[in-house]
Amino acid sequence: MESVVFTTLMLLILIAHSEITTNENECDLIQYITIGSNGTIQCSFSEYHAVSWYYPEKDKPILFYEEGDKRGNGYVSGDYDVYPNGSLFIRNVTLEQETLFRVTKVISLSEPTISYLIRVQTIIAPVMTHPVIEQCQDQIKLCYTSNEGVSTLSCIVKNVRPQIFLLWSLRNDGRDMPLTSEFTVESRNNMTFTSRSTLQLSNKFPLLSVLVCRAEENNWLLEESETLVIFEQRDVDIESKTNKQYIELHSTMVISCKITIMHVLVWKRIDTYNKEEVILLSVKTWKNDVNETYNNDFRLEQDGSLLLQDTDWHHQGRYICLSTDYSTEQIRTVDVIIFVLPVPRYIQVTGCEHQLYCVMKVTQGDSLTCFVYRIRPKVDLEWKVHSKETKVSFLQQKHTISQNGDNYDITLTSKIAVIPTTKDRVTIECRVVGPNAEIFNLSATMDILIPHEQKNENSVTVMTVVIAGAIGVLVVIVLAVLLIIRRVRYSNDKRKAGNTNEETLPMMSQPMDLNNEKNTMEQLINELKGKYELLYDAVQPIPYIRDRMFCVDNVYVEGSIEYLAQTPGINSKNDWKPLASYRQLLDIIGDKSKRQILEGDPGYGKSTLTLQLAYDWCNIISNSPISKVKVLIFLRLRQLGGVQSIYDAIRKFILAKDSKFTEDDVKSLLNKSGSVLFILDGYDEYPDQDNMDTDVSLIIKKEIMRDFNVILTTRTSYLPKYRVPQTSRVRLKGFDETARDQYIRKAVVGNDDDAVEKIKLKLKQNPVLGDMCEVPLFFVMFAHMTHESENLQTFHSVTGFFRFMISCFHSHLRNKMSDENVKMLEAHESDHNWLDKVAFEALSGDHQQIVWKKEQLVKLFGEEFYKHYIQLGILVEDDVLNFDDRRAAAYYAQYNVEVRFYHKLFCEWYAAHYLARNVSKLSSNADQLLGNLDPYDLQYVYRFACGLNKEASEHIIKYLQRTDEGQKFAILCILEQEGNMQNLVEIVTKLVSNNIEIHKNDSRLLQRSTSQILEFASKKEIPITCLNLKGSFKQCEESNIVLHSGLTLTDLSTIENIQIEMEKEMNEPKVLSEEEIKTIFQYVLRSGTFKKLSFDSCLLPLTFSLESIPAEMQSRDIKVFWNDYGYSLNLQSGVWEVDNEEVVRKLCTKDVCISYYDSELLQRCTIQLLENASYHDLQSEQSIQTMSYLCTYVKANDEIFLT
């Protein structure tokens, strides 16, 4: 009976008049299904009685669906089915289904039916989901091609249904311009279509064009509707000069394209086999920006430069940059030559030692051999005679080149032929020549002693002249001594007789008339300013360029400054806080102490800052801290050895030599002045530190001049032991990135942005100098040398940089000398053993004395050597009072010349040479040599020595590794050994696999060493297991953790665990706010491997807002622990939960006290602890008893209640 009803209903639907609707609310009237796959004609019927599907063009029913019952041939065959919402399912779509379908919906037997006519379009998606350029099949979004052997470009979409229309256009920065092209369509069995659009390439195209093939109709079948082609027109005649760029193996390579506006850019390379490779493409158009890199070794910088981090042999070749901004076109070609410096990095001569200037006796036919090992590319060697008049020639020259791995060993052996002359000493040179000589600029200079012939009478004549000259000199000396003795006796007799003849009075000026006090004070101030002007107008950023001096105000840039702040009260605590500007110095000096120490490591700009203060005072700079100071006294303490009276020092070292002011005059005027500031510069270089009776010592102890403000500068490791407790302290922290940028603009290149970026880029290419360039002295020299040197090399160690810097000193002086003097300069450059010894002995022991009398050094070094190093600027002369004869000093203002290094770091450089040489030779005495050098005060001596001599470095590192602190410092020494990277990686990997700790009481050097190890590990992608900051954490700023020492920890991208252990403040744990914790969360998320963050000895918020917890913390399941209470943070709720019940149990077995003096947060934490203990039933009988004696001194107004 049911079957009869069903058939009748179907018949009624077929013969009934249905309303054909165009309403698409229930069915889309055009639908697409894919041939070869199952398809669905979608409808969404909600309330109906029956649905029928029908082929109207074939007049053929497909299936009928009524209240869950399905009938019809289509359903029975399995080709069709129907879903409950009325949609038609088609199994394995074929081309036959591309037709008209009718679906009829029966709402009820009493209502009219509703039908939809649906046009079904079958589709076949293409394999390639973008228009393909036949000339570059494998390139998706961006394709490169040229007109070399190509006359057309074809764009194609294959085997698609329905067909797609393609067209070509020319895209610039403003719009697309249609291009004429030929469009064709091929059909395959009328099933699929292949569309092709062919563009004829014209020689009218510019150097670079952006061509676009775009799909117009049915482009929804493609994921990308257009493909871009960068077309190079090689017939364009553009002038291009080929430049050379030398890159050291395994260093960073940056090749500049030297463009300002970049719209289209192509980087190509032609390798040594003449094979062309497209490296990367970049397009900026009105529609979008597209970059495509085909060689992942390279990266495109923002300025269009090509960057390669690690250069290898296969990267050598010709690099071509093509660029256009649609109006200007450019081609830049650079031949990149990869080189390896020889090992060792100088030419060796058989029989000569590199550290000493070589002198060799030769006879006719002797052989001379010079050689370089492990160099690349190949070079030639030649012998050269410096003097053209000398009859010396080289015969039977044998030049050999042998392979040594990837490099070459090159040897030149020659027989010497000599024609006897009157000249017995000839300077010769072995040097690199040939096409690659400019890479290395290597040479070795030596003197040879050759036989000569002379007549006997000449010898007799010479001897006679010498003897006569010696006798004459001796007579002059004797007469001079007698004259001096007579004059001294005569003066003494006159003084005893009370003779007041003007000629017998001391050679000092008469006292000033102080009746006109105002005019006298003005005269004193004018004399002071005259002296200071000479000082602040003679700043030399690069000491060896003496003709380039600056006023300090033109080069001074403020680095980071901080002061030691003291919290008032019984439980006061000192903490370093940032100081906004040097202009606040006198604001924090304190009315009680009147004393301030300005401290900083060597090279951090202490003396430069004092010169800026002197400039401000002399020029009455209104916003300067000393604008209201009436009298400024500026003294350099290194000059005051043996000077007892500070007024005597002012008279002798500041006032003019012909000044009429006496000591008493100066003292009287200063005491009458309303405001006096003393600046005592360089306490660490003060010769009389141990003499407690000098005025300098008494001033520091505030036993004299108590009403005067005093600023004392010194190295941090040389603070006066006897300073008054209230002395304020200010510390210079060096140059951050902002200060470096300011200095480059102010003192080096002005507002030339390109030049600024060039210097910054050079610093990035020298990551080993990042820490060193925090030292203003080094950065200043680095900036100036980078600006003046086009091809500044990449450095892999601090030693390498300092070696280069010293070579610049010598090179600059050589360029100013005539050829005949150069050979002597080169000898002094390589042979400085006596200077090394003097420097080492000066730094050894507890009392470093790095000032010498000129006569002492001249006698030791010789006049030529001494003058050479004074001219270089490495040694500097100062005038000081002569106190050898105390009696004479009282009557005669006599001055001596004392000599010092330009900076203490230069002293450390030469001392390191001595240390390296002697540690390797005298290994049995190594401990004795090293025991006299404090590594935490003289870190660069150790680092330089390790970089200079590999054998010495092994002894030094073993010595350092005997202590825990030395272990980390030894890593810095290992960093100096270039070419030992694999060994270093292994050592660091082992070190950071254990818990790394940075203690608050660790020396600044040790903290710096540890941070550099961590940064090295991150850069080399070495996992860092755990970092424990034991009281050293100060705050978290953006991407840095700041330590109490002022040092920072930058992004540690491989850190896995961090534990932050705080110190108490005012007898309570340190409070970290929710905002501070949020910043720490953001910091640790920078590491993709981070797992656990722990807090100790601190107070944290009891709950966190969900906004403070980054979603990434939850997705990565990072654990956060509060170890003080055994809690872990629930990242979903922001609430602490008990993680370690044992910790809670132990806390509750002790006396639990809530004191009136506790902060509210501490009280709440204690209450939370008790509630957690109760909830987890962790109280033992002892804990319950203990809790019954709970202190009840709770703040009443805090509204805290125990339940």
RAJOWO-V351553 format. One record per helix or strand of 3 or more residues. SS is the DSSP state (alpha for helix, beta for strand). FROM is the first residue (numbers start at 1). LEN is the number of residues. If there is no record, write none. Layout:
SS/FROM/LEN
SS/FROM/LEN
This chain:
alpha/2/14
beta/30/5
beta/39/3
beta/50/6
beta/60/7
beta/69/3
alpha/73/5
beta/80/3
beta/88/3
alpha/95/3
beta/100/7
beta/114/11
alpha/134/3
beta/142/5
beta/152/10
beta/166/6
beta/176/3
beta/182/7
beta/192/9
beta/208/8
alpha/219/3
beta/226/7
beta/242/7
beta/253/3
beta/264/7
beta/276/9
beta/289/5
beta/298/3
beta/306/3
alpha/313/3
beta/317/8
beta/329/12
beta/358/4
beta/367/10
beta/380/6
beta/392/13
beta/407/12
beta/425/9
alpha/437/4
beta/443/7
alpha/456/41
alpha/502/3
alpha/517/20
alpha/552/4
beta/560/7
beta/574/6
alpha/582/6
beta/595/5
alpha/606/13
beta/631/6
alpha/637/3
alpha/646/8
alpha/663/10
beta/676/6
alpha/683/3
alpha/695/6
beta/709/6
alpha/716/3
beta/728/7
alpha/737/13
alpha/753/12
alpha/767/3
alpha/772/3
alpha/776/13
alpha/798/19
alpha/819/12
alpha/833/11
beta/851/3
alpha/854/8
alpha/863/10
beta/875/7
alpha/886/4
beta/895/7
alpha/904/18
alpha/923/9
alpha/939/10
alpha/950/11
alpha/964/12
alpha/981/12
beta/995/5
alpha/1004/16
beta/1026/6
beta/1033/5
beta/1040/4
beta/1057/5
alpha/1074/11
beta/1092/5
alpha/1106/3
alpha/1111/5
beta/1119/4
beta/1127/4
beta/1135/4
alpha/1141/8
alpha/1160/16
alpha/1181/8
alpha/1196/3
